[in-house]
Amino acid sequence: MPATFNKTRGLTHQRGFPDSASGSWYILFTRSRCEKILARQLTESGVDFFLPLASVGRTYGDRVCVVEVPLFPRVVFLRGSIDDA
């Protein structure tokens, strides 16, 4: 199942979310600016995760771009067992 983006929740990959039988929640700390890379790797592995994103306007010279940045820098939430990470 591919990762999906929901404006109110963020980037998430889920199978039966939220199911209490699928395990506990864990917080994975990443290197700076590597949250989306980890989310992509978890998606490829089929592991449930949650990465809340926020839309932020960034100025590059005379242009303003809207980019999606993690709501909690360096953090990805993992649902399952710690062995899944």
N, C-alpha and C positions, 0 to 999 in steps of 0.2 A: 504494500500500500504506500503510495507516495506521500510525502509530507504536504500538508495543506496549510494555507495561511488564512486566518480569520482575523479581521480588523480588531475585534474586541478581545481576542485571546492570544494571538501571536502564532508562531510557527510550532506545529505540533504533529506528531506521528502517533496514531493511537489505534489500538485494537480493543474495542469494548470499553473504552474510557468513560467514566471512572468505575472500574470493577474492583472490588476489594480482594478478589481472588488473584489479581495479576501482580501482587507484590506491594512492597513499601515504596515510599518516595525517598529518593536520595538527591543530594545536591552535588553536582560535579563542578569543580572549579577548573577553569581553562586558562591558557595563556591569554594575554591581552589580545583582543580582536579575533579570537579563534572560535567564538561561540557557534557561528554558522557552519564552520568547517566540521566541528564535532557533531552538530545536528545532522549534517549530510551523511557522516559516517554512521551515526546511529540509525538513520533511515535505511541505509544500505544493509545494515545488520538486522533490521526488523525489530529494533528495540523501541519501546514507547518512551517518549520524552516530551517536554514542554519548554519552549523558549519564547517568553513574552517579548514582543517587539513594539517599538513606538516609532511613529513617523516624525522625523525632525527635519527642519529646513536647514540646509548647509549652504554657505556662500563660497563659491569658487570664482574668484576674480569678480566679474560683473554678472555672474549667473547665480541663481538660487535653485538648488536641487532638493527634492524631498527624498530622503533616504530612510531605510528601516534600520534602526539601531536597537540592540538589546536593552530591555528595560532594566535589567540587573546585569551590569558589566561583569564579564568573566564567569557567569553562572549559567548552567543548564540543569533543568530538573529531570531526573530519570525515574521512571516507574518500572519496577521489577525487582530483580535481585542485583546486588552489587557485582556479581559475576558477569552480568550482561554488559557492563561498561568495559 
